[in-house]
Amino acid sequence: MKRVGTKNTPVFRIVVADSRSPRDGKFLEEIGVYHPLKAGANNFTLNLERALYWISKGAQPSDTVRSFVKKARAAAPATP
């Protein structure tokens, strides 16, 4: 997660990055946004398809991103 936003108003971009890159440094792809100060369960957006793609390629999500993926899977409509 890459921190953006102003002082006392954090916003995080959910990104796919190499583990050797710094937190706010180079990344491969932006797959979502997280607003921690926003109330309710609707405080993040995530491109679930891309997240699952990167996880299938060996990406290891942080604990926070893992919980977002879990919530997004539960909210996604079941496809036959």
GIRA-V475985 format. One record per residue. N is the residue number from 0. RES is the residue in one small letter. SS is DSSP state (a for helix, b for strand, c for the rest). PHI is phi in degrees with one decimal (999 if undefined). Layout:
n = {N | N}
res = {RES | RES}
ss = {SS | SS}
phi = {PHI | PHI}
This chain:
n = {0 | 1 | 2 | 3 | 4 | 5 | 6 | 7 | 8 | 9 | 10 | 11 | 12 | 13 | 14 | 15 | 16 | 17 | 18 | 19 | 20 | 21 | 22 | 23 | 24 | 25 | 26 | 27 | 28 | 29 | 30 | 31 | 32 | 33 | 34 | 35 | 36 | 37 | 38 | 39 | 40 | 41 | 42 | 43 | 44 | 45 | 46 | 47 | 48 | 49 | 50 | 51 | 52 | 53 | 54 | 55 | 56 | 57 | 58 | 59 | 60 | 61 | 62 | 63 | 64 | 65 | 66 | 67 | 68 | 69 | 70 | 71 | 72 | 73 | 74 | 75 | 76 | 77 | 78 | 79}
res = {m | k | r | v | g | t | k | n | t | p | v | f | r | i | v | v | a | d | s | r | s | p | r | d | g | k | f | l | e | e | i | g | v | y | h | p | l | k | a | g | a | n | n | f | t | l | n | l | e | r | a | l | y | w | i | s | k | g | a | q | p | s | d | t | v | r | s | f | v | k | k | a | r | a | a | a | p | a | t | p}
ss = {c | b | b | b | b | b | c | c | b | b | b | b | b | b | b | b | c | c | c | c | c | c | c | c | c | c | c | c | b | b | b | b | b | b | c | c | c | c | c | c | c | c | c | b | b | b | c | a | a | a | a | a | a | a | a | a | c | c | c | c | c | c | a | a | a | a | a | a | a | a | a | a | a | a | a | c | c | c | c | c}
phi = {999 | -104.7 | -82.7 | -133.2 | 95.5 | -101.9 | -59.8 | 65.5 | -135.7 | -72.6 | -138.2 | -118.5 | -95.2 | -87.0 | -126.8 | -102.1 | -139.7 | -69.0 | -63.9 | -83.7 | -78.7 | -68.7 | -53.7 | -102.9 | -93.7 | -61.5 | -139.2 | -88.3 | -158.7 | -95.1 | -118.0 | 177.2 | -138.9 | -129.8 | -112.3 | -66.9 | -87.6 | -74.6 | -76.2 | 91.5 | -84.4 | -94.9 | -99.3 | -146.4 | -125.8 | -147.1 | -83.1 | -60.9 | -59.6 | -70.2 | -61.9 | -65.9 | -60.5 | -67.5 | -64.7 | -66.1 | -87.0 | 108.9 | -66.8 | -111.4 | -71.8 | -69.3 | -59.5 | -64.5 | -66.3 | -59.6 | -68.4 | -65.9 | -62.8 | -61.6 | -66.8 | -67.4 | -63.7 | -67.7 | -82.6 | -69.9 | -67.8 | -70.9 | -102.1 | -75.2}
